Amino acid sequence: MQQFPIIMELFDALEVGGSNLEREPYLNRKATLQRILERDRIDGTIEYVPFVKDLPNAWDEAIQKEREGLIVKQVDSAYEEGDRSYNWLKVKNWRFETCHVVGFTAGERSRAHFFGSLILERNGKFRGCPGSGFSDWELRKFKDLFSDAPRMANPFSYEQVGEPYTAVKVDTQVLVKYYQLTDNNVMRFPIFITS
């Protein structure tokens, strides 16, 4: 703990003493969790995450601390494991970046006639491979661009990119949104926005 201090943040209680709480309202489960943590007085390695009503301030804090985002919940909702509903909404803290297109991966299945993803760079460094967010028109536009573009030596290894790709010389920039950066400064879950 001295070398790698870890804190477990608890935000919900689904079962206590063999009793299933999943059908209980969210705020009731929060209150149960808070009582347990206060009663057992667990040291500083476990923290209770309180319910926050002030969404604008919670969002500002998520951005400032570079958190993944927020989960917004109806206070009377049950735990909905595996179900999608409007009772729980995940609001992601997307980041945006403009990058140069330097290549593409091969498309598969319904995208076999187009491409799989773009290979992006910024300041000479590999940034990521967005493969989603394209309209049918944009798929055709990039296919035509790549068909006419001269090939060039791959600027990044297959290991960096994660799969084989074709490098092309095009003067095209794209705006993408992404979730976070990896330790290697590569975008996680990049999504094409526009070119």
C-alpha positions in Angstrom: 0.0 0.0 0.0 2.9 2.4 0.6 4.4 1.8 -2.8 1.0 1.6 -4.7 -1.7 3.2 -2.6 -5.1 1.9 -3.9 -8.5 3.2 -2.8 -11.6 1.2 -3.5 -14.6 3.4 -4.2 -18.0 1.8 -3.4 -21.1 3.3 -4.9 -23.8 0.6 -4.7 -24.8 -2.4 -2.7 -26.4 -5.3 -4.5 -26.4 -7.9 -1.8 -26.0 -7.7 2.0 -25.9 -10.7 4.4 -27.3 -12.9 1.7 -30.2 -10.6 0.9 -30.5 -9.4 -2.7 -31.0 -5.7 -2.9 -31.2 -5.3 -6.7 -34.9 -4.6 -6.7 -34.6 -1.9 -4.0 -34.6 1.8 -5.1 -31.2 3.2 -5.8 -31.2 5.7 -2.8 -32.2 2.9 -0.4 -29.2 0.8 -1.6 -26.9 3.8 -1.2 -28.2 4.4 2.4 -27.6 0.7 3.2 -24.0 0.9 1.8 -23.3 4.1 3.8 -24.6 2.5 7.0 -22.4 -0.6 6.6 -19.2 1.5 5.9 -19.9 3.8 8.9 -20.7 0.8 11.2 -17.6 -1.2 10.2 -15.3 1.9 10.2 -13.1 0.5 7.4 -9.7 2.2 7.1 -8.9 4.7 4.4 -8.6 2.1 1.7 -12.3 2.0 1.1 -14.4 5.1 0.4 -18.1 5.7 0.1 -19.1 7.5 -3.1 -22.0 9.8 -2.3 -25.0 10.5 -4.4 -24.6 13.9 -6.1 -27.6 16.0 -7.1 -25.6 18.9 -8.6 -24.9 17.6 -12.2 -23.2 20.7 -13.5 -20.6 20.6 -10.7 -20.2 16.9 -11.0 -19.6 17.2 -14.7 -17.0 20.0 -14.2 -15.2 17.8 -11.6 -15.2 14.8 -14.0 -13.6 16.9 -16.7 -11.1 18.5 -14.3 -10.0 15.2 -12.9 -10.1 13.5 -16.3 -12.6 10.9 -15.3 -14.3 8.6 -17.8 -17.6 10.4 -17.3 -20.7 10.2 -15.2 -23.5 7.6 -14.7 -26.8 9.5 -14.2 -29.4 7.5 -12.3 -33.1 7.8 -11.4 -33.1 7.8 -7.6 -36.0 5.3 -7.4 -34.5 2.9 -10.0 -33.7 -0.8 -9.4 -30.3 -2.2 -10.4 -30.6 -3.0 -14.1 -27.8 -5.4 -14.8 -27.6 -6.1 -18.5 -30.6 -4.0 -19.4 -30.6 -0.7 -21.3 -33.0 1.9 -20.1 -33.3 5.6 -19.5 -33.1 5.0 -15.7 -29.3 4.8 -15.9 -27.4 6.9 -18.5 -23.7 6.8 -19.1 -22.4 10.3 -20.1 -18.9 9.9 -21.4 -16.2 12.5 -21.1 -15.2 12.5 -24.8 -12.0 14.3 -25.9 -11.6 15.7 -29.5 -8.6 15.9 -31.7 -7.7 16.6 -35.4 -5.3 14.2 -36.9 -3.7 13.4 -40.4 -4.8 10.3 -42.3 -1.8 8.1 -43.3 -3.5 4.9 -44.1 -6.3 2.4 -43.7 -7.0 -1.2 -42.7 -8.9 -3.6 -44.9 -12.7 -3.8 -44.5 -14.5 -6.9 -43.5 -18.1 -8.2 -44.0 -20.4 -5.3 -44.9 -17.3 -3.0 -45.1 -15.3 -5.3 -47.4 -15.7 -3.0 -50.4 -14.6 0.1 -48.4 -12.1 0.0 -45.5 -12.0 -1.1 -41.9 -10.5 1.9 -40.1 -8.3 4.9 -40.7 -4.7 5.1 -39.5 -4.1 8.4 -37.9 -1.0 10.4 -36.9 -0.2 13.6 -35.2 3.2 15.2 -35.0 4.7 12.1 -36.5 3.2 9.8 -33.7 0.6 7.1 -34.2 -2.7 8.2 -32.6 -5.3 5.5 -33.3 -7.6 3.8 -35.7 -11.2 5.0 -35.9 -13.4 2.5 -37.5 -16.9 3.8 -36.7 -18.8 7.1 -37.1 -18.8 7.0 -41.0 -21.9 7.6 -43.0 -22.3 5.7 -46.3 -21.3 8.8 -48.2 -18.1 9.2 -46.1 -17.2 5.5 -46.7 -17.5 6.0 -50.5 -15.6 9.3 -50.3 -12.6 7.7 -48.4 -12.7 4.7 -50.7 -12.3 6.9 -53.8 -9.6 9.0 -52.0 -7.7 5.8 -51.2 -8.1 4.4 -54.7 -6.4 7.4 -56.3 -3.8 8.0 -53.6 -0.1 6.9 -54.1 1.1 4.2 -51.7 4.0 4.9 -49.3 6.1 3.1 -46.8 4.3 2.3 -43.6 5.1 5.0 -41.0 4.2 2.7 -38.1 4.9 -0.9 -37.4 2.0 -3.5 -37.5 2.7 -4.0 -33.8 2.0 -0.3 -33.1 -1.2 -0.3 -35.1 -2.4 -3.7 -34.1 -3.1 -5.1 -37.6 -1.8 -4.9 -41.1 -2.6 -1.7 -43.0 -2.0 0.1 -46.3 -0.2 3.5 -46.0 -1.3 6.2 -48.4 -0.1 9.7 -49.2 -3.1 12.0 -48.8 -3.5 15.5 -47.6 -6.5 14.8 -45.4 -7.2 15.7 -41.8 -10.1 14.3 -39.7 -11.7 15.3 -36.4 -12.2 12.3 -34.1 -13.5 11.9 -30.6 -12.0 9.5 -28.2 -12.5 8.2 -24.6 -9.0 8.4 -23.1 -5.3 8.0 -24.1 -3.4 4.7 -23.4 0.0 4.8 -21.7 1.5 5.0 -25.3 -0.6 8.1 -26.0 -2.9 6.3 -28.4 -6.6 7.2 -28.5 -8.9 4.6 -26.8 -12.2 4.1 -28.8 -11.6 6.8 -31.4 -14.7 7.6 -33.5 -14.7 9.6 -36.7 -16.6 12.9 -36.6 -15.8 14.7 -39.8 -13.1 15.5 -42.4 
